[in-house]
Amino acid sequence: EYEIDKTLGIKGPDDVAKMGIAEYNKQCRNIVMRYSNEWETSVRRMGRWIDFENDYKTLYPWFMETV
């Protein structure tokens, strides 16, 4: 959210409302997915095993509903 706010010049909830919550969420999801490949590369380089084919991201609704 911080990166999207900074990039789009969002200062508060009113700016998000003007943009639309669906669009704001879409922009936030795009940021997460943009960095997912870099994350996978870094984790593999560290020698840590993670099942990237069956992963979860906190942006997934099914994950949010479990918390």
PQR file with spaces between the fields and no chain letter, atoms N, CA, C, O and H, PARSE charges and radii, in Angstrom:
ATOM       1  N    GLU     1       0.819   -1.186    0.000 -0.4000 1.5000
ATOM       2  CA   GLU     1       0.000    0.000    0.000 -0.0000 2.0000
ATOM       3  C    GLU     1       0.864    1.250    0.000  0.5500 1.7000
ATOM       4  O    GLU     1       0.540    2.229   -0.673 -0.5500 1.4000
ATOM       5  N    TYR     2       1.950    1.226    0.742 -0.4000 1.5000
ATOM       6  CA   TYR     2       2.808    2.410    0.813 -0.0000 2.0000
ATOM       7  C    TYR     2       3.314    2.785   -0.571  0.5500 1.7000
ATOM       8  O    TYR     2       3.280    3.953   -0.958 -0.5500 1.4000
ATOM       9  H    TYR     2       2.213    0.431    1.288  0.4000 1.0000
ATOM      10  N    GLU     3       3.780    1.794   -1.309 -0.4000 1.5000
ATOM      11  CA   GLU     3       4.336    2.079   -2.637 -0.0000 2.0000
ATOM      12  C    GLU     3       3.271    2.624   -3.586  0.5500 1.7000
ATOM      13  O    GLU     3       3.538    3.550   -4.352 -0.5500 1.4000
ATOM      14  H    GLU     3       3.808    0.845   -0.994  0.4000 1.0000
ATOM      15  N    ILE     4       2.077    2.061   -3.540 -0.4000 1.5000
ATOM      16  CA   ILE     4       0.985    2.553   -4.387 -0.0000 2.0000
ATOM      17  C    ILE     4       0.613    3.968   -3.984  0.5500 1.7000
ATOM      18  O    ILE     4       0.431    4.827   -4.848 -0.5500 1.4000
ATOM      19  H    ILE     4       1.860    1.309   -2.918  0.4000 1.0000
ATOM      20  N    ASP     5       0.495    4.226   -2.688 -0.4000 1.5000
ATOM      21  CA   ASP     5       0.155    5.565   -2.214 -0.0000 2.0000
ATOM      22  C    ASP     5       1.182    6.581   -2.700  0.5500 1.7000
ATOM      23  O    ASP     5       0.827    7.661   -3.173 -0.5500 1.4000
ATOM      24  H    ASP     5       0.642    3.529   -1.987  0.4000 1.0000
ATOM      25  N    LYS     6       2.443    6.228   -2.581 -0.4000 1.5000
ATOM      26  CA   LYS     6       3.515    7.128   -2.996 -0.0000 2.0000
ATOM      27  C    LYS     6       3.490    7.342   -4.516  0.5500 1.7000
ATOM      28  O    LYS     6       3.601    8.473   -4.988 -0.5500 1.4000
ATOM      29  H    LYS     6       2.731    5.350   -2.197  0.4000 1.0000
ATOM      30  N    THR     7       3.347    6.266   -5.265 -0.4000 1.5000
ATOM      31  CA   THR     7       3.354    6.340   -6.725 -0.0000 2.0000
ATOM      32  C    THR     7       2.181    7.153   -7.261  0.5500 1.7000
ATOM      33  O    THR     7       2.348    7.962   -8.174 -0.5500 1.4000
ATOM      34  H    THR     7       3.257    5.347   -4.882  0.4000 1.0000
ATOM      35  N    LEU     8       1.006    6.939   -6.699 -0.4000 1.5000
ATOM      36  CA   LEU     8      -0.202    7.594   -7.211 -0.0000 2.0000
ATOM      37  C    LEU     8      -0.545    8.890   -6.481  0.5500 1.7000
ATOM      38  O    LEU     8      -1.530    9.548   -6.816 -0.5500 1.4000
ATOM      39  H    LEU     8       0.870    6.282   -5.957  0.4000 1.0000
ATOM      40  N    GLY     9       0.255    9.255   -5.492 -0.4000 1.5000
ATOM      41  CA   GLY     9       0.020   10.492   -4.763 -0.0000 2.0000
ATOM      42  C    GLY     9      -1.207   10.440   -3.863  0.5500 1.7000
ATOM      43  O    GLY     9      -1.873   11.454   -3.654 -0.5500 1.4000
ATOM      44  H    GLY     9       1.055    8.720   -5.220  0.4000 1.0000
ATOM      45  N    ILE    10      -1.498    9.279   -3.340 -0.4000 1.5000
ATOM      46  CA   ILE    10      -2.658    9.114   -2.461 -0.0000 2.0000
ATOM      47  C    ILE    10      -2.280    9.572   -1.058  0.5500 1.7000
ATOM      48  O    ILE    10      -1.286    9.124   -0.486 -0.5500 1.4000
ATOM      49  H    ILE    10      -0.956    8.456   -3.510  0.4000 1.0000
ATOM      50  N    LYS    11      -3.083   10.462   -0.526 -0.4000 1.5000
ATOM      51  CA   LYS    11      -2.792   11.043    0.790 -0.0000 2.0000
ATOM      52  C    LYS    11      -3.695   10.501    1.901  0.5500 1.7000
ATOM      53  O    LYS    11      -3.381   10.662    3.080 -0.5500 1.4000
ATOM      54  H    LYS    11      -3.890   10.826   -0.991  0.4000 1.0000
ATOM      55  N    GLY    12      -4.796    9.871    1.543 -0.4000 1.5000
ATOM      56  CA   GLY    12      -5.695    9.371    2.567 -0.0000 2.0000
ATOM      57  C    GLY    12      -6.894    8.662    1.976  0.5500 1.7000
ATOM      58  O    GLY    12      -6.976    8.462    0.765 -0.5500 1.4000
ATOM      59  H    GLY    12      -5.051    9.740    0.585  0.4000 1.0000
ATOM      60  N    PRO    13      -7.825    8.283    2.839 -0.5600 1.5000
ATOM      61  CA   PRO    13      -9.005    7.517    2.421  0.2800 2.0000
ATOM      62  C    PRO    13      -9.843    8.210    1.341  0.5500 1.7000
ATOM      63  O    PRO    13     -10.446    7.543    0.501 -0.5500 1.4000
ATOM      64  N    ASP    14      -9.880    9.540    1.362 -0.4000 1.5000
ATOM      65  CA   ASP    14     -10.669   10.242    0.346 -0.0000 2.0000
ATOM      66  C    ASP    14     -10.109   10.009   -1.055  0.5500 1.7000
ATOM      67  O    ASP    14     -10.864    9.855   -2.015 -0.5500 1.4000
ATOM      68  H    ASP    14      -9.390   10.082    2.045  0.4000 1.0000
ATOM      69  N    ASP    15      -8.783    9.984   -1.162 -0.4000 1.5000
ATOM      70  CA   ASP    15      -8.153    9.725   -2.464 -0.0000 2.0000
ATOM      71  C    ASP    15      -8.445    8.303   -2.935  0.5500 1.7000
ATOM      72  O    ASP    15      -8.671    8.068   -4.122 -0.5500 1.4000
ATOM      73  H    ASP    15      -8.170   10.109   -0.382  0.4000 1.0000
ATOM      74  N    VAL    16      -8.439    7.365   -2.001 -0.4000 1.5000
ATOM      75  CA   VAL    16      -8.760    5.976   -2.347 -0.0000 2.0000
ATOM      76  C    VAL    16     -10.208    5.887   -2.822  0.5500 1.7000
ATOM      77  O    VAL    16     -10.501    5.202   -3.802 -0.5500 1.4000
ATOM      78  H    VAL    16      -8.255    7.556   -1.037  0.4000 1.0000
ATOM      79  N    ALA    17     -11.105    6.574   -2.133 -0.4000 1.5000
ATOM      80  CA   ALA    17     -12.524    6.559   -2.516 -0.0000 2.0000
ATOM      81  C    ALA    17     -12.724    7.138   -3.904  0.5500 1.7000
ATOM      82  O    ALA    17     -13.523    6.619   -4.683 -0.5500 1.4000
ATOM      83  H    ALA    17     -10.866    7.131   -1.337  0.4000 1.0000
ATOM      84  N    LYS    18     -12.005    8.212   -4.224 -0.4000 1.5000
ATOM      85  CA   LYS    18     -12.109    8.810   -5.563 -0.0000 2.0000
ATOM      86  C    LYS    18     -11.634    7.840   -6.638  0.5500 1.7000
ATOM      87  O    LYS    18     -12.234    7.740   -7.709 -0.5500 1.4000
ATOM      88  H    LYS    18     -11.355    8.633   -3.591  0.4000 1.0000
ATOM      89  N    MET    19     -10.549    7.127   -6.340 -0.4000 1.5000
ATOM      90  CA   MET    19     -10.008    6.156   -7.292 -0.0000 2.0000
ATOM      91  C    MET    19     -10.926    4.948   -7.405  0.5500 1.7000
ATOM      92  O    MET    19     -11.053    4.356   -8.476 -0.5500 1.4000
ATOM      93  H    MET    19     -10.062    7.208   -5.471  0.4000 1.0000
ATOM      94  N    GLY    20     -11.559    4.587   -6.306 -0.4000 1.5000
ATOM      95  CA   GLY    20     -12.378    3.380   -6.239 -0.0000 2.0000
ATOM      96  C    GLY    20     -11.610    2.282   -5.535  0.5500 1.7000
ATOM      97  O    GLY    20     -10.445    2.028   -5.842 -0.5500 1.4000
ATOM      98  H    GLY    20     -11.456    5.068   -5.435  0.4000 1.0000
ATOM      99  N    ILE    21     -12.256    1.643   -4.605 -0.4000 1.5000
ATOM     100  CA   ILE    21     -11.577    0.617   -3.817 -0.0000 2.0000
ATOM     101  C    ILE    21     -11.135   -0.551   -4.687  0.5500 1.7000
ATOM     102  O    ILE    21     -10.052   -1.099   -4.481 -0.5500 1.4000
ATOM     103  H    ILE    21     -13.202    1.849   -4.356  0.4000 1.0000
ATOM     104  N    ALA    22     -11.951   -0.934   -5.648 -0.4000 1.5000
ATOM     105  CA   ALA    22     -11.586   -2.058   -6.522 -0.0000 2.0000
ATOM     106  C    ALA    22     -10.303   -1.750   -7.292  0.5500 1.7000
ATOM     107  O    ALA    22      -9.426   -2.607   -7.402 -0.5500 1.4000
ATOM     108  H    ALA    22     -12.831   -0.488   -5.815  0.4000 1.0000
ATOM     109  N    GLU    23     -10.188   -0.542   -7.821 -0.4000 1.5000
ATOM     110  CA   GLU    23      -8.983   -0.162   -8.567 -0.0000 2.0000
ATOM     111  C    GLU    23      -7.778   -0.068   -7.644  0.5500 1.7000
ATOM     112  O    GLU    23      -6.680   -0.495   -8.003 -0.5500 1.4000
ATOM     113  H    GLU    23     -10.900    0.154   -7.731  0.4000 1.0000
ATOM     114  N    TYR    24      -7.978    0.485   -6.469 -0.4000 1.5000
ATOM     115  CA   TYR    24      -6.883    0.584   -5.496 -0.0000 2.0000
ATOM     116  C    TYR    24      -6.381   -0.814   -5.130  0.5500 1.7000
ATOM     117  O    TYR    24      -5.173   -1.051   -5.108 -0.5500 1.4000
ATOM     118  H    TYR    24      -8.870    0.832   -6.177  0.4000 1.0000
ATOM     119  N    ASN    25      -7.288   -1.728   -4.845 -0.4000 1.5000
ATOM     120  CA   ASN    25      -6.897   -3.103   -4.527 -0.0000 2.0000
ATOM     121  C    ASN    25      -6.170   -3.756   -5.693  0.5500 1.7000
ATOM     122  O    ASN    25      -5.196   -4.482   -5.496 -0.5500 1.4000
ATOM     123  H    ASN    25      -8.269   -1.536   -4.863  0.4000 1.0000
ATOM     124  N    LYS    26      -6.643   -3.498   -6.899 -0.4000 1.5000
ATOM     125  CA   LYS    26      -5.995   -4.055   -8.093 -0.0000 2.0000
ATOM     126  C    LYS    26      -4.549   -3.556   -8.195  0.5500 1.7000
ATOM     127  O    LYS    26      -3.635   -4.331   -8.474 -0.5500 1.4000
ATOM     128  H    LYS    26      -7.435   -2.908   -7.058  0.4000 1.0000
ATOM     129  N    GLN    27      -4.356   -2.265   -7.967 -0.4000 1.5000
ATOM     130  CA   GLN    27      -3.007   -1.706   -8.026 -0.0000 2.0000
ATOM     131  C    GLN    27      -2.113   -2.324   -6.952  0.5500 1.7000
ATOM     132  O    GLN    27      -0.948   -2.622   -7.213 -0.5500 1.4000
ATOM     133  H    GLN    27      -5.099   -1.635   -7.740  0.4000 1.0000
ATOM     134  N    CYS    28      -2.642   -2.517   -5.762 -0.4000 1.5000
ATOM     135  CA   CYS    28      -1.870   -3.145   -4.678 -0.0000 2.0000
ATOM     136  C    CYS    28      -1.501   -4.583   -5.037  0.5500 1.7000
ATOM     137  O    CYS    28      -0.372   -5.012   -4.802 -0.5500 1.4000
ATOM     138  H    CYS    28      -3.589   -2.275   -5.549  0.4000 1.0000
ATOM     139  N    ARG    29      -2.439   -5.321   -5.599 -0.4000 1.5000
ATOM     140  CA   ARG    29      -2.152   -6.706   -5.998 -0.0000 2.0000
ATOM     141  C    ARG    29      -1.075   -6.762   -7.075  0.5500 1.7000
ATOM     142  O    ARG    29      -0.214   -7.642   -7.057 -0.5500 1.4000
ATOM     143  H    ARG    29      -3.357   -4.972   -5.791  0.4000 1.0000
ATOM     144  N    ASN    30      -1.127   -5.825   -8.004 -0.4000 1.5000
ATOM     145  CA   ASN    30      -0.114   -5.795   -9.065 -0.0000 2.0000
ATOM     146  C    ASN    30       1.286   -5.610   -8.493  0.5500 1.7000
ATOM     147  O    ASN    30       2.240   -6.209   -8.990 -0.5500 1.4000
ATOM     148  H    ASN    30      -1.826   -5.111   -8.018  0.4000 1.0000
ATOM     149  N    ILE    31       1.418   -4.797   -7.466 -0.4000 1.5000
ATOM     150  CA   ILE    31       2.725   -4.594   -6.830 -0.0000 2.0000
ATOM     151  C    ILE    31       3.224   -5.899   -6.219  0.5500 1.7000
ATOM     152  O    ILE    31       4.389   -6.259   -6.387 -0.5500 1.4000
ATOM     153  H    ILE    31       0.643   -4.311   -7.062  0.4000 1.0000
ATOM     154  N    VAL    32       2.349   -6.602   -5.516 -0.4000 1.5000
ATOM     155  CA   VAL    32       2.745   -7.869   -4.896 -0.0000 2.0000
ATOM     156  C    VAL    32       3.215   -8.846   -5.963  0.5500 1.7000
ATOM     157  O    VAL    32       4.262   -9.477   -5.815 -0.5500 1.4000
ATOM     158  H    VAL    32       1.403   -6.309   -5.380  0.4000 1.0000
ATOM     159  N    MET    33       2.456   -8.969   -7.023 -0.4000 1.5000
ATOM     160  CA   MET    33       2.808   -9.927   -8.065 -0.0000 2.0000
ATOM     161  C    MET    33       4.067   -9.494   -8.819  0.5500 1.7000
ATOM     162  O    MET    33       4.812  -10.341   -9.311 -0.5500 1.4000
ATOM     163  H    MET    33       1.606   -8.456   -7.143  0.4000 1.0000
ATOM     164  N    ARG    34       4.306   -8.203   -8.914 -0.4000 1.5000
ATOM     165  CA   ARG    34       5.500   -7.716   -9.613 -0.0000 2.0000
ATOM     166  C    ARG    34       6.765   -8.189   -8.913  0.5500 1.7000
ATOM     167  O    ARG    34       7.766   -8.486   -9.564 -0.5500 1.4000
ATOM     168  H    ARG    34       3.700   -7.515   -8.514  0.4000 1.0000
ATOM     169  N    TYR    35       6.721   -8.259   -7.598 -0.4000 1.5000
ATOM     170  CA   TYR    35       7.907   -8.653   -6.849 -0.0000 2.0000
ATOM     171  C    TYR    35       7.974  -10.146   -6.538  0.5500 1.7000
ATOM     172  O    TYR    35       8.951  -10.599   -5.942 -0.5500 1.4000
ATOM     173  H    TYR    35       5.908   -8.018   -7.068  0.4000 1.0000
ATOM     174  N    SER    36       6.974  -10.910   -6.921 -0.4000 1.5000
ATOM     175  CA   SER    36       6.964  -12.325   -6.549 -0.0000 2.0000
ATOM     176  C    SER    36       8.106  -13.109   -7.201  0.5500 1.7000
ATOM     177  O    SER    36       8.659  -14.014   -6.576 -0.5500 1.4000
ATOM     178  H    SER    36       6.181  -10.542   -7.405  0.4000 1.0000
ATOM     179  N    ASN    37       8.466  -12.784   -8.428 -0.4000 1.5000
ATOM     180  CA   ASN    37       9.578  -13.493   -9.079 -0.0000 2.0000
ATOM     181  C    ASN    37      10.910  -13.186   -8.402  0.5500 1.7000
ATOM     182  O    ASN    37      11.739  -14.080   -8.231 -0.5500 1.4000
ATOM     183  H    ASN    37       8.017  -12.049   -8.937  0.4000 1.0000
ATOM     184  N    GLU    38      11.118  -11.936   -8.017 -0.4000 1.5000
ATOM     185  CA   GLU    38      12.347  -11.578   -7.318 -0.0000 2.0000
ATOM     186  C    GLU    38      12.434  -12.299   -5.975  0.5500 1.7000
ATOM     187  O    GLU    38      13.505  -12.750   -5.570 -0.5500 1.4000
ATOM     188  H    GLU    38      10.444  -11.210   -8.156  0.4000 1.0000
ATOM     189  N    TRP    39      11.301  -12.400   -5.293 -0.4000 1.5000
ATOM     190  CA   TRP    39      11.253  -13.096   -4.009 -0.0000 2.0000
ATOM     191  C    TRP    39      11.626  -14.565   -4.190  0.5500 1.7000
ATOM     192  O    TRP    39      12.414  -15.108   -3.417 -0.5500 1.4000
ATOM     193  H    TRP    39      10.430  -12.034   -5.622  0.4000 1.0000
ATOM     194  N    GLU    40      11.065  -15.200   -5.200 -0.4000 1.5000
ATOM     195  CA   GLU    40      11.363  -16.614   -5.441 -0.0000 2.0000
ATOM     196  C    GLU    40      12.850  -16.806   -5.736  0.5500 1.7000
ATOM     197  O    GLU    40      13.470  -17.732   -5.213 -0.5500 1.4000
ATOM     198  H    GLU    40      10.424  -14.758   -5.829  0.4000 1.0000
ATOM     199  N    THR    41      13.417  -15.951   -6.556 -0.4000 1.5000
ATOM     200  CA   THR    41      14.843  -16.049   -6.881 -0.0000 2.0000
ATOM     201  C    THR    41      15.699  -15.890   -5.630  0.5500 1.7000
ATOM     202  O    THR    41      16.640  -16.655   -5.419 -0.5500 1.4000
ATOM     203  H    THR    41      12.913  -15.199   -6.982  0.4000 1.0000
ATOM     204  N    SER    42      15.378  -14.906   -4.805 -0.4000 1.5000
ATOM     205  CA   SER    42      16.160  -14.664   -3.585 -0.0000 2.0000
ATOM     206  C    SER    42      16.073  -15.834   -2.624  0.5500 1.7000
ATOM     207  O    SER    42      17.083  -16.250   -2.057 -0.5500 1.4000
ATOM     208  H    SER    42      14.614  -14.285   -4.976  0.4000 1.0000
ATOM     209  N    VAL    43      14.883  -16.364   -2.438 -0.4000 1.5000
ATOM     210  CA   VAL    43      14.694  -17.475   -1.504 -0.0000 2.0000
ATOM     211  C    VAL    43      15.453  -18.709   -1.976  0.5500 1.7000
ATOM     212  O    VAL    43      16.088  -19.392   -1.173 -0.5500 1.4000
ATOM     213  H    VAL    43      14.062  -16.026   -2.898  0.4000 1.0000
ATOM     214  N    ARG    44      15.393  -18.994   -3.253 -0.4000 1.5000
ATOM     215  CA   ARG    44      16.133  -20.152   -3.784 -0.0000 2.0000
ATOM     216  C    ARG    44      17.641  -19.957   -3.616  0.5500 1.7000
ATOM     217  O    ARG    44      18.360  -20.903   -3.295 -0.5500 1.4000
ATOM     218  H    ARG    44      14.878  -18.439   -3.906  0.4000 1.0000
ATOM     219  N    ARG    45      18.116  -18.735   -3.833 -0.4000 1.5000
ATOM     220  CA   ARG    45      19.539  -18.451   -3.679 -0.0000 2.0000
ATOM     221  C    ARG    45      20.007  -18.662   -2.242  0.5500 1.7000
ATOM     222  O    ARG    45      21.147  -19.063   -2.008 -0.5500 1.4000
ATOM     223  H    ARG    45      17.533  -17.966   -4.094  0.4000 1.0000
ATOM     224  N    MET    46      19.125  -18.392   -1.283 -0.4000 1.5000
ATOM     225  CA   MET    46      19.467  -18.589    0.127 -0.0000 2.0000
ATOM     226  C    MET    46      19.448  -20.065    0.511  0.5500 1.7000
ATOM     227  O    MET    46      19.893  -20.430    1.599 -0.5500 1.4000
ATOM     228  H    MET    46      18.199  -18.066   -1.473  0.4000 1.0000
ATOM     229  N    GLY    47      18.937  -20.909   -0.373 -0.4000 1.5000
ATOM     230  CA   GLY    47      18.896  -22.331   -0.093 -0.0000 2.0000
ATOM     231  C    GLY    47      17.692  -22.759    0.728  0.5500 1.7000
ATOM     232  O    GLY    47      17.674  -23.855    1.289 -0.5500 1.4000
ATOM     233  H    GLY    47      18.575  -20.612   -1.257  0.4000 1.0000
ATOM     234  N    ARG    48      16.719  -21.921    0.796 -0.4000 1.5000
ATOM     235  CA   ARG    48      15.505  -22.239    1.555 -0.0000 2.0000
ATOM     236  C    ARG    48      14.487  -22.880    0.626  0.5500 1.7000
ATOM     237  O    ARG    48      14.304  -22.429   -0.505 -0.5500 1.4000
ATOM     238  H    ARG    48      16.734  -21.031    0.340  0.4000 1.0000
ATOM     239  N    TRP    49      13.827  -23.928    1.097 -0.4000 1.5000
ATOM     240  CA   TRP    49      12.824  -24.599    0.279 -0.0000 2.0000
ATOM     241  C    TRP    49      11.442  -24.068    0.619  0.5500 1.7000
ATOM     242  O    TRP    49      11.029  -24.048    1.778 -0.5500 1.4000
ATOM     243  H    TRP    49      13.976  -24.294    2.015  0.4000 1.0000
ATOM     244  N    ILE    50      10.745  -23.643   -0.410 -0.4000 1.5000
ATOM     245  CA   ILE    50       9.358  -23.214   -0.287 -0.0000 2.0000
ATOM     246  C    ILE    50       8.613  -23.767   -1.492  0.5500 1.7000
ATOM     247  O    ILE    50       9.127  -23.742   -2.611 -0.5500 1.4000
ATOM     248  H    ILE    50      11.080  -23.658   -1.352  0.4000 1.0000
ATOM     249  N    ASP    51       7.427  -24.255   -1.270 -0.4000 1.5000
ATOM     250  CA   ASP    51       6.601  -24.767   -2.354 -0.0000 2.0000
ATOM     251  C    ASP    51       5.944  -23.594   -3.084  0.5500 1.7000
ATOM     252  O    ASP    51       4.827  -23.195   -2.753 -0.5500 1.4000
ATOM     253  H    ASP    51       7.010  -24.275   -0.361  0.4000 1.0000
ATOM     254  N    PHE    52       6.642  -23.049   -4.071 -0.4000 1.5000
ATOM     255  CA   PHE    52       6.145  -21.875   -4.788 -0.0000 2.0000
ATOM     256  C    PHE    52       4.962  -22.188   -5.697  0.5500 1.7000
ATOM     257  O    PHE    52       4.211  -21.288   -6.072 -0.5500 1.4000
ATOM     258  H    PHE    52       7.549  -23.372   -4.339  0.4000 1.0000
ATOM     259  N    GLU    53       4.793  -23.456   -6.052 -0.4000 1.5000
ATOM     260  CA   GLU    53       3.663  -23.809   -6.920 -0.0000 2.0000
ATOM     261  C    GLU    53       2.347  -23.874   -6.151  0.5500 1.7000
ATOM     262  O    GLU    53       1.277  -23.762   -6.749 -0.5500 1.4000
ATOM     263  H    GLU    53       5.403  -24.188   -5.747  0.4000 1.0000
ATOM     264  N    ASN    54       2.415  -24.053   -4.839 -0.4000 1.5000
ATOM     265  CA   ASN    54       1.214  -24.112   -4.000 -0.0000 2.0000
ATOM     266  C    ASN    54       1.306  -23.097   -2.871  0.5500 1.7000
ATOM     267  O    ASN    54       0.913  -23.373   -1.738 -0.5500 1.4000
ATOM     268  H    ASN    54       3.284  -24.144   -4.354  0.4000 1.0000
ATOM     269  N    ASP    55       1.820  -21.939   -3.189 -0.4000 1.5000
ATOM     270  CA   ASP    55       2.032  -20.925   -2.162 -0.0000 2.0000
ATOM     271  C    ASP    55       0.748  -20.169   -1.850  0.5500 1.7000
ATOM     272  O    ASP    55      -0.288  -20.384   -2.480 -0.5500 1.4000
ATOM     273  H    ASP    55       2.139  -21.715   -4.110  0.4000 1.0000
ATOM     274  N    TYR    56       0.835  -19.303   -0.891 -0.4000 1.5000
ATOM     275  CA   TYR    56      -0.255  -18.383   -0.602 -0.0000 2.0000
ATOM     276  C    TYR    56       0.350  -16.998   -0.438  0.5500 1.7000
ATOM     277  O    TYR    56       1.496  -16.844   -0.016 -0.5500 1.4000
ATOM     278  H    TYR    56       1.677  -19.128   -0.379  0.4000 1.0000
ATOM     279  N    LYS    57      -0.416  -16.038   -0.769 -0.4000 1.5000
ATOM     280  CA   LYS    57      -0.037  -14.654   -0.536 -0.0000 2.0000
ATOM     281  C    LYS    57      -1.135  -14.042    0.312  0.5500 1.7000
ATOM     282  O    LYS    57      -2.307  -14.386    0.160 -0.5500 1.4000
ATOM     283  H    LYS    57      -1.347  -16.163   -1.112  0.4000 1.0000
ATOM     284  N    THR    58      -0.765  -13.146    1.193 -0.4000 1.5000
ATOM     285  CA   THR    58      -1.752  -12.586    2.100 -0.0000 2.0000
ATOM     286  C    THR    58      -2.839  -11.805    1.377  0.5500 1.7000
ATOM     287  O    THR    58      -3.853  -11.455    1.981 -0.5500 1.4000
ATOM     288  H    THR    58       0.187  -12.866    1.316  0.4000 1.0000
ATOM     289  N    LEU    59      -2.644  -11.527    0.099 -0.4000 1.5000
ATOM     290  CA   LEU    59      -3.676  -10.821   -0.661 -0.0000 2.0000
ATOM     291  C    LEU    59      -4.786  -11.747   -1.144  0.5500 1.7000
ATOM     292  O    LEU    59      -5.827  -11.266   -1.593 -0.5500 1.4000
ATOM     293  H    LEU    59      -1.821  -11.811   -0.392  0.4000 1.0000
ATOM     294  N    TYR    60      -4.592  -13.057   -1.066 -0.4000 1.5000
ATOM     295  CA   TYR    60      -5.621  -13.990   -1.518 -0.0000 2.0000
ATOM     296  C    TYR    60      -6.818  -13.963   -0.569  0.5500 1.7000
ATOM     297  O    TYR    60      -6.643  -14.131    0.637 -0.5500 1.4000
ATOM     298  H    TYR    60      -3.746  -13.448   -0.702  0.4000 1.0000
ATOM     299  N    PRO    61      -8.024  -13.756   -1.086 -0.5600 1.5000
ATOM     300  CA   PRO    61      -9.208  -13.720   -0.216  0.2800 2.0000
ATOM     301  C    PRO    61      -9.364  -14.976    0.640  0.5500 1.7000
ATOM     302  O    PRO    61      -9.740  -14.877    1.808 -0.5500 1.4000
ATOM     303  N    TRP    62      -9.087  -16.136    0.089 -0.4000 1.5000
ATOM     304  CA   TRP    62      -9.248  -17.366    0.872 -0.0000 2.0000
ATOM     305  C    TRP    62      -8.290  -17.392    2.038  0.5500 1.7000
ATOM     306  O    TRP    62      -8.604  -17.994    3.064 -0.5500 1.4000
ATOM     307  H    TRP    62      -8.782  -16.216   -0.860  0.4000 1.0000
ATOM     308  N    PHE    63      -7.119  -16.756    1.923 -0.4000 1.5000
ATOM     309  CA   PHE    63      -6.211  -16.676    3.053 -0.0000 2.0000
ATOM     310  C    PHE    63      -6.737  -15.675    4.079  0.5500 1.7000
ATOM     311  O    PHE    63      -6.745  -15.961    5.277 -0.5500 1.4000
ATOM     312  H    PHE    63      -6.864  -16.267    1.089  0.4000 1.0000
ATOM     313  N    MET    64      -7.173  -14.509    3.619 -0.4000 1.5000
ATOM     314  CA   MET    64      -7.663  -13.476    4.531 -0.0000 2.0000
ATOM     315  C    MET    64      -8.837  -13.981    5.359  0.5500 1.7000
ATOM     316  O    MET    64      -8.990  -13.602    6.520 -0.5500 1.4000
ATOM     317  H    MET    64      -7.166  -14.276    2.647  0.4000 1.0000
ATOM     318  N    GLU    65      -9.668  -14.836    4.764 -0.4000 1.5000
ATOM     319  CA   GLU    65     -10.843  -15.339    5.473 -0.0000 2.0000
ATOM     320  C    GLU    65     -10.468  -16.312    6.591  0.5500 1.7000
ATOM     321  O    GLU    65     -11.290  -16.588    7.465 -0.5500 1.4000
ATOM     322  H    GLU    65      -9.544  -15.144    3.821  0.4000 1.0000
ATOM     323  N    THR    66      -9.245  -16.833    6.576 -0.4000 1.5000
ATOM     324  CA   THR    66      -8.835  -17.784    7.604 -0.0000 2.0000
ATOM     325  C    THR    66      -8.199  -17.113    8.803  0.5500 1.7000
ATOM     326  O    THR    66      -8.019  -17.742    9.846 -0.5500 1.4000
ATOM     327  H    THR    66      -8.577  -16.609    5.865  0.4000 1.0000
ATOM     328  N    VAL    67      -7.862  -15.862    8.668 -0.4000 1.5000
ATOM     329  CA   VAL    67      -7.140  -15.162    9.737 -0.0000 2.0000
ATOM     330  C    VAL    67      -8.114  -14.465   10.666  0.5500 1.7000
ATOM     331  O    VAL    67      -7.696  -13.821   11.628 -0.5500 1.4000
ATOM     332  H    VAL    67      -8.007  -15.351    7.821  0.4000 1.0000
